Amino acid sequence: MSEYTQGHSEYIFSGGFMHWLPGYTQYQQMRVYFLGGYKIHLSADPNEGKEVARAMLPLLRDMELYHKIVPDRSRYDAMNRGRQQGKFITVYSGPLLDKFLRVTKELDALLRAHRFTPGPTPSERLGGHAREEQTVGLSRMIFYTTSPDFEL
C-alpha cells in the first residue's frame, strides 16, 4: 500500500510508482495522435510529502490528468540521492501549450496557497541528466520537460 495514495484504490503500483488508472486511458488515447508533449514534475521537500500529496492529488484527479507518484518516503529519499531527484509527482499534460499553461497555473496557485517548501531540482532524463529541468510558476516546485515521445 502506498503512503501517499491510501484510501484510493484507483492507483496501482507499477515500475516503482503509483499510477492513477482513470487518467491512463485518456493518456493512451492522446498518444494515438501525439506521442510526446509536456511532462511536469512536482518536487516536494521530503518532510512535507504527505501534505503535498494530500493537497495535490485531489486536484490532479479532478482535472482528470494522468499522473504518478512515488509510493512512500523511503523511495522518494532514495530517488533524491540519485539521478531521479525531485520527481515526487509526475503529470502528463499532453502536447498542447494552452493545457500545459492552465495546468501549471492551477498547480502553482495551490502550492503557493499552502506555502510548501520546494524540493530538489529534477534533471532531464532524456538529456542524460546533464542539465536541470526548466521551472515554471512562483512556487519553485514545478518543473517540466518536453519530448517528441514519452516512455512511462
C-alpha positions in Angstrom: 0.0 0.0 0.0 1.2 3.5 -0.8 1.8 6.0 2.0 0.5 8.8 -0.3 -2.5 7.2 -2.0 -4.1 5.4 0.9 -7.9 5.0 0.5 -7.7 5.4 -3.3 -7.9 2.0 -5.0 -7.8 3.6 -8.5 -3.9 3.8 -8.1 -1.8 0.8 -9.0 1.9 0.1 -8.3 4.0 -0.3 -11.5 7.6 0.5 -12.3 8.3 2.0 -8.9 5.4 4.4 -8.9 1.7 4.6 -8.0 -0.1 5.3 -11.3 -3.6 6.8 -11.4 -5.5 4.4 -13.7 -8.5 6.6 -14.8 -6.1 9.1 -16.4 -4.1 6.4 -18.1 -6.9 5.6 -20.6 -7.1 9.2 -21.6 -3.3 9.4 -21.9 -3.3 6.3 -24.2 -5.9 7.8 -26.4 -3.9 11.0 -26.7 -0.8 9.0 -27.6 -2.6 7.7 -30.7 -2.3 11.2 -32.1 0.6 12.8 -30.2 3.5 10.7 -28.9 5.0 13.4 -26.8 4.3 16.7 -25.0 4.8 18.3 -21.7 5.9 16.2 -18.7 5.5 18.1 -15.4 7.4 17.2 -12.2 6.3 18.4 -8.8 9.2 18.5 -6.4 8.4 18.5 -2.7 10.5 18.7 0.4 10.5 15.1 1.7 9.3 16.2 5.1 6.2 17.6 3.5 5.4 14.8 1.1 2.2 13.7 2.8 0.8 17.2 3.0 1.8 17.9 -0.7 0.2 14.7 -1.8 -3.0 15.4 0.2 -3.3 18.8 -1.4 -2.3 18.0 -5.0 -3.7 14.5 -5.8 -7.3 15.5 -5.5 -6.7 18.5 -7.8 -5.0 16.2 -10.4 -7.9 13.7 -10.2 -10.4 16.5 -10.6 -8.5 17.7 -13.6 -8.5 14.1 -15.0 -4.8 14.3 -15.6 -2.7 11.1 -15.8 -0.2 11.2 -13.1 2.0 9.1 -10.9 3.6 9.5 -7.5 6.4 7.8 -5.6 4.7 5.4 -3.2 6.4 6.4 0.1 9.0 8.5 1.8 11.8 5.9 1.7 11.5 5.6 -2.2 11.5 9.4 -2.5 14.5 9.7 -0.3 16.3 7.1 -2.4 15.4 8.9 -5.6 16.7 12.2 -4.2 20.1 10.5 -3.6 20.3 9.7 -7.3 19.6 10.9 -10.8 15.8 11.0 -10.3 15.9 13.6 -7.6 12.9 15.9 -7.2 10.4 13.8 -9.2 7.8 13.4 -6.4 4.7 13.6 -8.7 4.8 13.3 -12.5 2.0 14.7 -14.5 1.5 14.1 -18.3 -0.4 17.2 -19.5 -0.2 16.4 -23.2 1.2 18.2 -26.2 -0.9 21.5 -26.2 0.7 24.6 -24.7 -2.6 26.1 -23.6 -3.4 23.0 -21.5 0.1 22.9 -20.1 -0.3 26.6 -19.0 -3.7 26.0 -17.5 -2.5 23.0 -15.5 0.7 24.7 -14.2 -1.2 27.8 -13.2 -3.7 25.8 -11.1 -1.0 23.6 -9.6 1.2 26.7 -8.8 -1.7 28.6 -7.2 -2.4 25.7 -4.8 1.2 25.1 -4.0 1.7 28.8 -3.2 -1.5 28.9 -1.1 -0.1 26.1 1.1 3.4 27.6 1.2 5.1 24.3 0.8 8.9 24.1 0.7 10.4 23.2 -2.7 12.3 20.0 -3.0 15.3 19.2 -5.2 15.5 20.3 -8.8 14.9 17.5 -11.2 17.3 16.9 -14.1 16.4 16.0 -17.7 16.5 12.2 -18.1 16.3 12.4 -21.9 19.3 14.7 -21.8 21.4 12.2 -19.8 20.7 14.2 -16.6 23.3 16.8 -17.8 21.1 19.7 -17.1 18.2 20.7 -14.9 14.6 20.8 -16.0 13.0 24.1 -16.6 11.0 25.7 -13.7 7.6 27.3 -14.1 5.5 29.3 -11.6 6.2 31.1 -8.4 6.1 28.2 -6.0 9.5 26.9 -7.2 8.1 23.4 -7.1 7.0 22.8 -10.7 9.5 21.7 -13.3 8.9 20.4 -16.9 10.4 18.9 -19.9 9.1 18.3 -23.4 9.8 15.4 -25.7 8.6 14.1 -29.0 8.0 10.7 -27.3 7.5 9.8 -23.7 8.1 6.4 -22.2 6.5 5.7 -18.9 
